[in-house]
Amino acid sequence: MDAKLVKKLRDMTGAGMMDCKKALVEADGDIDKAVDILREKGEAKAIKKADRVTAEGLVNLIITEDAKSASMVEVNSETDFVAKNKDFQDFVQEMAQVVLEQKTGDMAAINAAPFGSATVEEAVKEKVSTIGENISFRRAAYMEQPEGALVGYVHGGGRIAVVVSLKSDASAEDLEVLGKDLAMQVASMNPKYISKDDVEQSYIDHEKEILLSQAQNENEEEIKAGKKGKPEHIIEKMVEGRLQKELKEVVLLEQPFVKDGDLTVAQVIANAAKALGKDIVLEAFVRYEVGEGLEKRTEDFAAEVAAQMGN
């Protein structure tokens, strides 16, 4: 078994080296299945994201003055040194402006869009030659909210960017504080969904299966230790309780508010709506973090650049 894969699984789960090796063997090298196996056995202490951030670069956003349109981009570089370069920072901002003007997040359309006397794709290649380092215009998002406001937040000097979309009759100015708080919440807590209704049934079924195996294994261990085992209906209640706890972590409206843990995000929105005397609906959010999904800069980043260059 590849030692790097074993180490990666150990870093993700906090499980012992031999436990990780056994799980990978059982999963035929599939790291996601190996994580599930460790979770079922109760050996995974904490699950860190497999898509840990390793690439450098910047994310940035632009929101129009009327708060009705927004763009967000990620441009990767090989080193942090380049990411801190003003020329690179200006280029990232220019790419966000292109996305705003083109009104699309489709990278094929953006790469073909005019930029000065060239196209965006040609401008990226030119920037590679002037900076002396591979860069990749990796992704973009475009959002509109004609019946409310878009509010953004950039964290860590361009490491994380978030735009939230609020539908309301309230003015953009009145929605600014709430929007900023919600964007900071998304940046900090990285939710997967807005509400429980958005959670796919496949996700719930998968998590229930893992949590049930985990609870059953715990029950068997208690019986082996001479303790009285739990009846099936108690195990089912345990599984449901753990599932609801997990959903509170991944569903934005269910999360404790970062500024006041006694309130949920849903309650914060409801309180703001009451204070303004206007309905407020959180319709969408987009969160970019530099390097999400780039496992190894030496391999994946180079592959993305090569693909962009047409190699």
C-alpha positions, 0 to 999 in steps of 0.5 A: 500500500502506498505510504503517501496514501496511508499518511494522507488518510491518517492526516484526514482521520487521526486514526492509527497508521496500521488502522489506516493501512488495513482500511485502505487494503479493505477499500482497495485503495479508495480513500473515501471508502477507507474513511467510511470504514474508519468511521464505522469502526469508530477509529476516525477521530476527526474528518478533515477535508480530503481537498485540503488547500495546497495551491497558492493564488488569490480569490477576489470579487466585485459587487456593483454599486446597486448590489444587484450583480457580482463576480468572483474569481480564483487565479492560482499561482505556484508560489505565495511570493507571486500571490503577494505581487501587486501585478498579479493582484491587479490581474486577478481584479481585472479578471473579476471585472471581465466576469462581471462584464460578460455576465457569466461564470462559464470559463470557455466563454470567459477565456474567449472574451476580449481583454485589451487587444487579445482574449482572456486566454491569451492574456493569461499566457502573457501573464505567465511569461511576464511573471515567470511562473505558471498561473491558472485562471481556474474558475469564476462565478457570476450572480444576480439578485434583482429583488434584493442585494448581493453582499460580499466578504473577502478573508485573509487577504484573498484566501477566501471570498464569499458572496451571499444573495438576499431576496428582500424589499429592504434596501441594499443599505439596510441589508448590508450588515446582515449580509456581511455577517452571513458572508463571514459565517459562510467563510468561517463555517464552510456550510454545504447547504442553505437549508435542510431541504437542500440536502440530497437524500443520497447524502442523508442515506450515506451518513445514516448508513455510516452512523448506524454501523458506528452505533452497532459496532459500539453496541457490540463492544459494550456487550463484549465488555459485559455490559447490557446492549442497547435495544434497536429502537435506542440505537435508531434514536442515537443515529437520528440524534447524531445525524441531526447534529451533523446536519447542524454543521453542514446546513447554514440556517441550522448553524450556531451564529459565529457572533452569538452561539445562542442563536442559529443563523435562521434566527439571526435572519428572522430577527433582522427581518423583524427589525426591518419590517421586511421579509428576508430570504437567503437565496444563495451563496458562493464560497471560494477558497484558494486551492480547493480540490488541488491535492498536489501542487506539483501534479494537479496544478501543473495538469490544470495549467497544461490543460489551459494552455492546450497541451 
